[in-house]
Amino acid sequence: MLFAKKTIRDLSILFGILFFSSFCSSKTEWIRKLPDTIPNEPGKSDRVKTNSLPLGIYLRPTEKKSPMKSPSHHYEWTESIYIAQEYQFTKEYREKNESPSETKFKIIIGKGNYKQQGVWVLFETNSIQKIECSSKDSIWETKDWKKTNPCSQSPDSVPFSHSLLYHYKTEDRSIAPMQFESGYTESNFGIVWESKEPYTEDILFKKARDKFTKKEFQPHVYYYGRLD
């Protein structure tokens, strides 16, 4: 009898996990592709057709963070997306973790192509380069870690497949990912999780976008910086 109850309980847990996974997948699957057509909203179609994504660099707002009660431990990071000609892009994540004993660096560089349909921009990464080192095997003292490679070694890029949909807001030239992602590590929360209909800029979508792009810590947004 106890065995039967345990089996039923285990099956219930398994079915619950499968149902949740299926629900999550169906809710977010649209953020891996562009819409077939732009939703027909009065006065909108002409506006989105003439507002292609400007070339240049888009920066995610970041700030220095240190563990509580540890003034000698400093953590910094930067994230950017560089939009180039012929629909190419380079996405960079850079991290500096400094403690009294050593300083660690991490750089992740993804490259690929993007497509745009109205206000929706799909970034498709096809290669990635990961660079990591500590102050013991770096040359960071003579280089700006935010702009150049602070490590003495630089591994080659390797094939990598990743797609994620962003929303472009013309008013402030910002692009916001539909799901939180940092350094190509995704988390199951973000704008898509609080939106109702795919590719629809309704009140729920606008509230979710405002909420996640205005977060104080790691906001889900990149702002246009400059033309190169």
C-alpha positions in Angstrom: 0.0 0.0 0.0 2.8 2.4 0.9 4.6 1.5 -2.3 1.5 2.3 -4.3 1.0 5.7 -2.6 4.7 6.6 -3.2 4.4 5.6 -6.9 1.2 7.7 -7.4 2.9 10.7 -5.7 6.1 10.3 -7.8 3.9 10.1 -11.0 2.0 13.2 -9.9 5.2 15.1 -9.4 6.5 13.9 -12.8 3.3 15.0 -14.6 3.5 18.3 -12.8 7.0 18.9 -14.0 6.2 17.9 -17.6 3.1 20.2 -17.6 5.0 23.1 -16.2 7.8 22.6 -18.7 5.3 22.4 -21.6 3.5 25.5 -20.4 6.7 27.5 -20.1 7.9 26.4 -23.5 4.6 27.3 -25.2 4.5 30.7 -23.5 8.0 31.7 -24.6 8.6 29.9 -27.9 7.7 33.0 -29.9 10.7 34.9 -28.6 13.0 32.8 -30.8 11.6 34.1 -34.1 10.2 37.1 -35.8 6.5 37.6 -36.4 5.2 36.6 -39.9 3.5 40.0 -40.2 3.3 43.2 -38.1 0.2 43.4 -36.0 -2.3 45.8 -37.7 -2.7 48.7 -35.4 -4.1 52.1 -36.5 -1.4 54.6 -37.3 1.4 52.2 -36.5 2.4 50.4 -39.7 4.0 53.3 -41.4 5.9 54.4 -38.3 7.6 51.0 -37.7 8.6 50.5 -41.3 10.6 53.7 -41.3 12.4 53.2 -38.0 15.1 50.6 -38.7 17.6 49.9 -35.9 20.3 52.6 -36.0 23.9 51.4 -36.4 26.3 51.8 -33.5 26.6 50.6 -29.9 23.9 49.9 -27.4 24.9 49.8 -23.7 23.2 48.1 -20.8 23.3 50.3 -17.7 25.5 48.7 -15.0 27.0 49.8 -11.7 29.8 48.6 -9.4 28.8 46.0 -6.8 30.6 44.7 -3.8 29.7 42.0 -1.2 28.2 43.5 1.9 30.8 44.4 4.6 33.7 43.8 2.2 35.0 47.1 0.9 38.1 45.4 -0.5 36.1 43.2 -2.8 34.9 44.9 -6.0 32.8 43.5 -8.8 32.3 45.3 -12.1 30.8 44.3 -15.5 29.8 45.8 -18.8 27.4 44.6 -21.5 27.0 45.9 -25.0 25.6 45.1 -28.4 27.4 46.6 -31.5 25.2 46.9 -34.6 27.2 46.9 -37.8 26.4 47.1 -41.5 24.9 44.2 -43.4 22.8 43.2 -40.4 25.8 41.9 -38.4 26.3 42.4 -34.6 28.8 41.7 -31.9 27.6 41.2 -28.3 30.0 41.5 -25.4 29.9 40.7 -21.7 32.9 41.8 -19.6 33.5 41.1 -15.9 36.1 42.1 -13.4 36.0 40.5 -10.0 38.7 42.0 -7.7 39.6 40.7 -4.2 42.7 41.3 -2.0 44.3 38.0 -3.2 43.6 38.2 -7.0 41.6 39.8 -9.8 39.6 37.6 -12.1 38.5 38.6 -15.6 35.8 37.1 -17.9 35.0 38.2 -21.4 32.3 36.6 -23.6 32.0 37.8 -27.2 29.1 36.5 -29.4 28.8 37.3 -33.1 26.0 36.8 -35.6 23.3 38.4 -37.7 20.1 40.1 -36.8 16.7 40.5 -38.6 14.1 43.2 -38.0 10.4 43.2 -38.5 8.9 46.5 -37.3 9.8 47.0 -33.7 10.9 43.4 -33.3 14.6 42.5 -33.6 15.9 38.9 -33.6 19.5 38.5 -32.7 20.9 35.2 -34.0 24.4 34.3 -32.6 26.4 31.8 -34.6 29.8 32.0 -32.9 31.2 32.7 -29.4 34.5 33.4 -27.8 35.1 33.0 -24.0 38.2 34.5 -22.4 39.0 34.0 -18.7 42.0 34.6 -16.6 43.2 35.9 -13.2 45.8 38.6 -12.4 48.4 35.8 -12.2 48.3 35.2 -15.9 47.1 38.5 -17.3 48.5 41.8 -18.6 45.7 43.9 -17.3 47.8 46.5 -15.5 48.7 48.0 -18.9 45.3 47.6 -20.6 41.8 48.9 -20.2 39.8 45.7 -19.4 36.6 47.3 -20.6 37.9 47.8 -24.1 40.7 45.4 -24.8 41.7 41.8 -23.8 43.3 41.9 -20.3 44.4 38.3 -20.6 47.6 37.0 -22.1 45.6 34.2 -23.9 42.7 34.5 -26.3 40.9 31.3 -27.3 39.5 31.1 -30.8 35.8 31.5 -31.4 33.7 28.4 -31.7 30.3 27.7 -33.3 27.4 28.6 -31.1 23.7 28.8 -31.8 21.5 31.2 -29.8 18.4 33.3 -30.8 16.6 35.9 -28.8 13.9 38.5 -29.7 14.3 42.1 -28.6 11.8 45.0 -28.7 13.0 48.3 -30.2 11.5 51.5 -28.7 12.0 54.4 -31.1 11.3 57.1 -28.5 14.4 56.4 -26.5 16.3 54.2 -28.9 16.4 51.2 -26.5 16.3 47.5 -27.2 14.9 45.2 -24.5 15.2 41.4 -24.5 11.9 39.5 -24.1 13.6 37.2 -21.5 16.5 38.1 -19.2 19.9 37.1 -20.5 23.3 38.1 -19.4 26.5 36.7 -20.9 24.4 34.2 -22.9 23.0 32.8 -19.6 19.2 33.0 -19.6 16.8 33.2 -16.7 13.1 32.3 -16.7 11.8 35.7 -16.1 11.4 38.9 -18.0 8.9 40.8 -20.3 7.6 37.7 -22.0 6.6 36.1 -18.7 4.2 39.0 -18.0 2.9 39.5 -21.5 -0.3 37.9 -22.8 -0.3 37.8 -26.6 2.8 37.3 -28.8 4.1 40.4 -30.6 1.4 42.6 -29.1 2.2 45.9 -27.6 -0.8 46.0 -25.3 -1.1 47.5 -21.8 0.3 44.3 -20.2 3.3 44.4 -22.5 4.0 48.1 -21.9 3.8 47.6 -18.1 6.1 44.6 -18.2 8.6 46.5 -20.4 8.6 49.5 -18.1 9.0 47.3 -15.1 12.0 45.3 -16.3 13.8 48.1 -18.2 13.7 50.3 -15.1 15.2 47.7 -12.7 18.0 49.2 -10.6 20.1 46.1 -10.7 20.8 44.7 -14.2 17.9 46.3 -16.1 16.6 44.3 -19.1 17.5 47.0 -21.7 20.3 48.4 -23.9 20.4 52.1 -24.8 21.8 53.6 -27.9 25.2 55.1 -27.4 26.8 56.5 -30.5 27.5 55.9 -34.2 31.0 54.6 -35.1 
